[in-house]
């Protein structure tokens, strides 16, 4: 059990109603189906964000990450075996220094993502910062600590969760979640900038046509863009 934080920040206890528990159950059932399918193809996937923490709403998304570089054909073949269709595919690079990531949209709320280049430590820890669980934890109905977009640490309880503001408690949050303090500081800085400046554009967002693979589109991007080539090294 984590120790109590060294100071009293903004703090609240939230009790879930039956609708919140129902949303969580539905979202996790959808995630479980996909993670089971991917695991059969030796793809170790995680769900991150509110569905991992438990603080879901009717507007929550089912965000799935495969954190290792893998074959997009392997992923899509795995989904096809379960008759899971996809709606959109695209490649995103937030800035020239960030990893390029592939996104497969299953439906309006469900997305699978995976890196096209090896993630740096801080990039890998982004998902843990938000709260991350694997198939085993879904099956055991476990909920985990994570930070939401309001910079509130969500600590699951029997009847809901406790939330507290993390600004000024970065070391404590890093210890509770099991990530580096630098990752927490980076995320605080990014989300605070977003509060004041709004969401900014991304360096690259490239649609992947249904008749092409992510790898082929990535190669074309690398041929055309020196920044992409540098990040692929």
N, C-alpha and C positions, 0 to 999 in steps of 0.2 A: 504493500500500500504506500502511495506517495505521502511524504510528510507535508504538513500544512505550509502554505507559502509564508515567506518572511514578513509580509506586511498585509494589511487588509485592503484589497483593491475593490473596484466595482464588482459587486457580487449579487447573484440571484439564484434562487432555486426554482426550477420549472417542473411541474407535475404534468405528465402526459394524460390526455383524455383517450377515450376508446378509439377515436378517429386517428390520432397520431400513431397508436399502436398498430392499427389496421394498415395505415400507409406503410409503416416500417415493415410489416409482415409481407405486404404485396411487393414492395421494392426488393426486399431480400430474396423472395421467391424467384423473381426475375433474374437477379444477379446469380443466385445459386445455379439456375439452369445453365447459364452461359459459362460460369466458372467450371462446372462439371464437364461441359462439353470441351472446353479448352484443355482441361487437365488430361482428358483421354488422349489428347494429341501431345502430351508432355509439355504443355504451355502453362507455366505457373503464374496465374493472374491474381490480382487483388482488386477489391472495391475500396474506393476512398471517398472522403467527404461525409456528408450528413448521414448517408445510409450506413456507413461504418460506425459513426458516433452514436446514431440513434435519434438525433434531433431533426427528423424529417418533417416536411410539410407536403401539401398536395402539389407544390411547385418544385419539389426536389428532383434532382437528376440521378440516374444510375450511372456512375462514372467508374469504368473498369480500366485498369492499367496492367499491361504486361511489361515489367520494368527492364527486361533484357532485349537486346537486338535479336530479332527472329525473322523467319521467313513470312512475308505477308500471305503467300500462297498457303502455308501451313495453317494460318489463322482462318482464312476465308474458307478453306476446305473443311476445317473443323465445324464452322458455322453452317455450311451447306449440308453436312451430314445430319444436322438436327432441323433442317429446313428453316434456318434463321436467315432471312433476307436482309440486305443492307440497303440504305437509302442514299447515303453520300459518303464519299471518300476524299480526304484531302491531307495535304502535308502543311504543317505550320512550323515556322521558326520565329520565336518572339522577337529576338534581336540577333545580330550577326554572331554574338558570342554564345547564344543558347543552342541546345541540342535541337536537331530537326526531329519532329515527331509525326507519326502517322495517326490519323483518326478515321475510324470506321463508325458511322452512325447506323445504329440498328433501327431506331425510331426516334420520335421527337424528344425523348428523355433518356435514351440509352446510348452510350458511346463507349467504344473500346479504343484505347490509345496504346501506342508502343513506340519506343525510340528507334530512329533509323541510324543513330550513332550512339556510342556508349555514353551513358549519363555520368556526369560528374557527381561527386558526393552530395553537393548541395542540391542538385537537380533531383537526385534520387530521394533525398530527404524531404522534398516538397510534399510528396504524397503522404509520408508519415506525419508531417506537420498538420495536415488536414484530417488525419485519422485514416488508418488503413487496416483492413482485415483480409484474411485469406478464406478459402472455402471451409477449412476446419472450424474457424471461428464463427462463420455464418451458421454452420450446422449445429454449433453449440450455443447459438443465440447470444454470443458475446458482443458487447459494445465497447469501444475503446475511446481513450482520450484523443482529442484533436482540436484544432483551432478553426473557427468559422471566419467568414469574410468580415465580420465586425471586430475581429481581433479578440474574440472571447474564447477562452479555453472551455471546452465542453467536457465535464467529468460525469460519466454515467452513474446513475443511482438506481435503486430498485424501482422507483416510481417515476423516474424521468431523468433529469440531470441537474447538476450545479454548473453555473457559468460564471467566469470571472475575467475581468479585463487583463490582458497579458502585458500591456505596456508598462515597463518598469519591473516586470517579473520574468524577463527573458531567460535568465539562468534557471529559474525554477521550472519554467515551461519546458525547456530543453531536457531537463532531467526527468520530468514526468513522462514525456513522450518518448524519450530515448534517442534524441538527435542532438546535433551540435548547436551551441548557442548562436554561432554565426548564421546558421540557417534560419533560426527564429528572428534574428535581427534583420536579415535580408527580407524576409516575408513581411515583417512589421513595416519596414521602409517602403516596400512595394505597395502594400495595401493602403498606407497612409497617403502616399502620393496619389493613388487612385481616388481617394476620398476628396482630395482638393482639386485634382486636374481631370478627373474622370478617366474612363478606360481609354487608353491610347491604342493606336493601330499596331499591327504586327509587321515584322520585317518581311516575312513571306507567308502567304497563304495560297496554296496551289491546289486546285481541284484535280483529282485523279480520275480520268475517264474509266468507265466500267471495263473497257477492253484493254486497259494497261495495268501494269503492276506498280506498286509504290516504288520498287527498286528502279524500274525503268524511268519513271518520272524524276526520281532523285538524281539519277545519273545525268539526265538532261539539265536539271537545275545546276548541278556541279559543273557541267561543261560551260554553262553560261555565266555563272556567278562565282567569282574568286572567294567571296566570304563563305559560301557554302563549302567550297573545296577545303578551305582552312579549317572549318569546324569538323570536317569529316576525317581529318588527320588524327 
